[in-house]
Amino acid sequence: MKKLTLFLLIVLFMGLGFVQVGAQDVSKIPPMPAAVSNNAVATLQNGLEVFSLMGVGPKKNWDDVTNKVYMLRLASAKWSDIRAVPGVAGRLGAVAVGMRGKIFLFGGYIVDNQGGQITVSDVNGYVPQEKKWYRGEDIPVPVDSAVIGVNHDRYVYLVGGRSKNGPVNNVQVYDAQKNTWSQATPLPGAPVFGHAGGLAEDEIVYADGAMKNSGSGDPYVASQECWLGKIDKKDPNKIEWGKLPAHPGPAHFGIAAGALAKDRRMVFSGGSAAVHDFKGNGYDGRPVEISPVTFDFDLHSHRWETVTEDTADPRMDSRGIVETPIGRLILGGMVKDGAFTARVQVVPHK
């Protein structure tokens, strides 16, 4: 049965122009309906439905932050608008997952017309069959720019992130079955936001991010700490944390990342060495440089591995990498010289 399903997928993707050549996926994936950065991403139907949620457009203004949602059906290779996220304003730095046949969207921040940023506690669930959004139980400690992961198709982990008074070390666990929250073992290192990572097979990996500057100068500096957390099989709130060596490449902030559950790997790509705002500018007001390095963390060997030091069309500030039958995808994000893109990038792999 599995062989038949794989055969049908191959036939389907060949008919749509999706072809695998060697270790690289070369595809005719259409761009999203609009360029967007700092957007949440998720998939359903085993990666056959791909979602981009909210974010900010190329004008980079408060009134260009959107609550629109785009969905790509791989079977038709076409994007469509679906019902927008409820609320009067869009958000940046939100995170999302697909599970139990629904999309779950968490947190993020709103930008007002004075440039102020307000982190929200919203939890929204979208049911495709009903074409409706529902409100879930609010996040106890509202956060944006967190790392997200799902365990056992039930527990959603929000790892760190930025709240009202700066980055937090909370690991907040949402029980999708009961619509309740609990607090897990907190992060052992410096509280961070804008870090990258994921969760697979009871293990959380996260890297870097921005932490408060304990000295003079810029308010936040890049962290270079990487951590592995092992979730207790009997208690979802108990995590054993251990420090990891530094990862390959120079980026520390705004890296796109995602968990590859089948391969037991975490994949990381792009980002920048410097902390920057949602417009892509560092504290000196200039666009930061995007790293071209893509790397993995192998959960079998617990080692970092460089995939390539020369990623084509590198990105930063996409809120995740999604796994699909045609490869690992980054949806939109920021590219060279601070420009935003609608292009879909197929992330290289070994």
N, C-alpha and C positions, 0 to 999 in steps of 0.2 A: 504493500500500500504506500509506504514512504517513497519507494522508488518510482511508483506511478505518479505520485504528487510532484516529485522533483522533475520528472520528465515533462509533465504538463506545464510547470512553471517555466522550464527552459523554452518550451515551444511558445508560450505566451510572451516571454520577454524578447525572444528573437523576432516575433511578429511585430512587437512595438518598437524595435530598434535597439533594445537593450542587449549588448553583446559583451561577453567577457573575453579579454585578450590577455593571455598570460596571467600576471598577478594584478593587472589593473582593469577595473570596470570602465569601459568606454560607453557612454550612454547618451541618449537624446532626451534627457530629462528636461522638460520645459522649465523656464524660470518661474518664480512665484509671481502672482499678479502685481506685486509692488515690492520695491526694495525696502528692507526692514532690518534693523539690528536690535540686539538685546531682547530678542523674541524667545518665548518659551517654545519647546518642541516636544512632540510625543508621537507614538504610533499605536494603531490598533490592527486587529486582524493579522497577527503575526508579521507586522511590518508592511502589509499591503495598502494600508491607509496611513498617510503621513500628515501631521498637523503642525502648522506654525501659528502661534497665538500671541497677539498683541506685539509690543515693541515700539520702536520709533523710526520714522521715515527720514529721507535724505535732507529735509530742511533743518533737521536737528533742533527744532523748537518745541516748546511745551505743547503747542497746538498741533504738532505732527506726531504726538504719541497716540497710538491707535488701540482700539479694543477689537479690531477685526481678527477673524480667524480664517485661515486658508487651509484647504485639505487637498492633498494629491492622492488620487487613486492610481496605483501602479497599473491596474488592469486596463485603464484607458489612457494613461500618461497625460492626464489633464488635471489642472487645478480648478477648484471651485471655492466660492465664498460660502461659508456656513454661518449659522447664527452667531452674531457678535457676543463677546463676553458682556454680561449685564453690568450696568454702571454708567455714570455720566462721563467717565474719563478712562483712557487706556492706562496701561502700566508698563514699566520697564523692570527688568531683573526678576520677573516671576519665573517659576519653574513648574513643569508639568510632567505627568506620567500617564500612560494608558494601561488600564487593567480592568478586569471584570466587565469588559465591553464598554467602558466609559473612559472619558478623559477627565483627569483631576488636575486642577490648576491652583497653585498656592502662592500667596503673597505678592511681592513686587512693590514698586513704589510709583507714586504719582508725582508729576512735575507741575508746579503751578506757574502762573504767568509772571511771577517774580523770580523764578529760578529755584524756588524752594522745593524740597523733596520730602514726601510724606510716605513712610512705609506702612503698608496696610496688612490686615490680618485675614483677608478674604480667602475662603476656600470655595471653589466653584467646581461643580461636576456637570459634564455634558453627556447626555445620552443620545447617541446618533439616531437610534430607532424612533425616538420621540421628537428629535430636533429641538430639545429643550435643555436649558441650564437650570441646575438646582444649587442652592446654597448649602454648604456643609458647615460643620462646627468650626468656629474661628480658630486660627493659630494662637495658642496661648501667649507666645512671645512673637509678635509680628516680625517677619524678616523678609529681606530681599537679597538677591545675589547669593543664594545658598546652593549647596550641593544636594541633589535629590536621588533617592533610590528606592526600589520596591523589593520587599522580601516576602516570599511565599504567596504572592498574588493577594496580599492582604495588608501588610504593614508598610507605610510610606515613611521614609526617614528624611527629615530636613536637617542637614548637617551644617551647623554654623550659620553664617549670613550676617547681614547688617540690620540692626534694629534702630530705634529712635536715638539711642545714645552711642551708637557705633557698633562694631562687630561683637558678636556674642559667641560663647562656647557651648551653647545649648545644642543637644541632639534631640529633636522633637519627633515623636512617633505618632503617626495618625493611623488608627485602626479603621480601615475602610468598611469593615463588616459591621462595626458598632458605631461608627461616626463619632469616635472619641479620641482624645489626645492623652499622651503620657510623656514623661521625660526620661530619656535614656542616659547612660553614662556620658558625661560631658566630654568635649574635646580636651585632650591633655596639653596641647600646645597653646600658643597665643591665639586668641579669638580672631577669626579672619572672615572676610567676605570677598567675593569675586574669585574664589578658589575654584578648583576643578576636580571632578572625581565621579564616582558612581558606586553601585552596589551589585554584587553577584555572588550567589552561593554562600550567603551568610557572612560575606566579607565586604567591608567598606574601605575604599581607598580614596584619599583626597590629597591634593598637592597645592602648596603655595597660597596665593591670595594676598589681600592687603590687610595689614595690621596697624594699630595705632603706633605712631612714632613717639617713643619715650624720651627723645631728645628734642633739640630745637630744629626748626625748619618745617618741611612739609608735614601736614597732619597725619598722613598715612604713608607707610613704606611697604615695599614688597617683602612678603615672607618667603623663605626658602625651605620651609619645613614640609615634609611628606609623612603621612601616617597611614597605618593599616589597622582597621578595627574588626575584630572577630565577634560576631553576634552569638550569644549563647543560644543553643538550640531549644532550650526550655523556657528561657526568659527573654523576650524581645527587647527589653529595656536594659539588659546587661551586655556591655561591650568591653572586650579586652583590647586595649589600644597598645600598639607598638610603633616606634619610630622607624621610618624607612630612610635609606640614603637618598641623596638628591637625584632628581630625574635628569634625563638627557635634555639638552637644549637650554636656551637662555630665558625663555618666557616664565613669568611668575604670576601674571594677572590676565584675566579674560581669556584663558585657554578654553577651547571647546572640548568636552569629554563625554564619554558614554560607556556603559557596561555592555560587554558582549557575552551574554550568559552562556551561549552554546560553546564558545571558545574559552570561557573562563579567563577573559582578558578585559582590561580597561584600556580604552584608546584615548589619546590626548593629541590635540593638534592646534597649532597657531598660538594666539595670545601675544602678549608683549612683555618685555622685561620691566617696564615701568607701570606704576599705578596711573590710571587715566580716567577721565570722565566719560559719560555716554556719547559725547561728541568725538571721542578718540584723541583728546588733547591731554598731555601731561600737565604737571603743575607749572611748567614754563610757557604754557599756552600753545605749544606746537604739537602737531600730530606725532604720536609715538610710532615706533617701527614694529612691524608685525614679524614674529618669528616664523620661518619656513619649516620648522622641525615638527615631525609627527612621530610619536613614540607610544609604546604600549607598556602596561604592567601585566606580567604573566602571573596569574593567581596559582598556577601549578608550582612554578619555581620560585615565586615571590621575588622576581627580578624585573628591572626596567630593561626595555629593549628599544633601540632606535629603529624606526621603520624607514624613514628617509630624512635627510637634512635639507632637502630641496623640494618641499611640497609645492605643487603647482597651485597658483591662486590661493595663497594662505589667507586665513581669516582670524578675526578675534571678535569677542563679544557676542557670539552665538551662545545661547544658553544650553547647548547640548549637542551630542552626536547621536543620531538614531540608527538602529540596526534594521535593515530591510533585506529581502531576498536578492536585491541587486547590489548590495554593499552598504557601507557605513556612509551616512549622509549628513552634511551640514547645510542648513537652510538659511540662506541670506547671510547677514552679518556685515562686519566692516572689513574692507580690503585696503589696498595701498593708498596712502595719502589721505586717509580718513573718509574715503568714499564708502557709501553703502551699496549693497548689491542685492538683486533678486535671484541671482544664480544659485543653483543647487550644486554643491561640491561633493564628489565622490572621494572619500578619504582613502588614501593609499594604504595597502596592507601587504604583509609578507605572504 
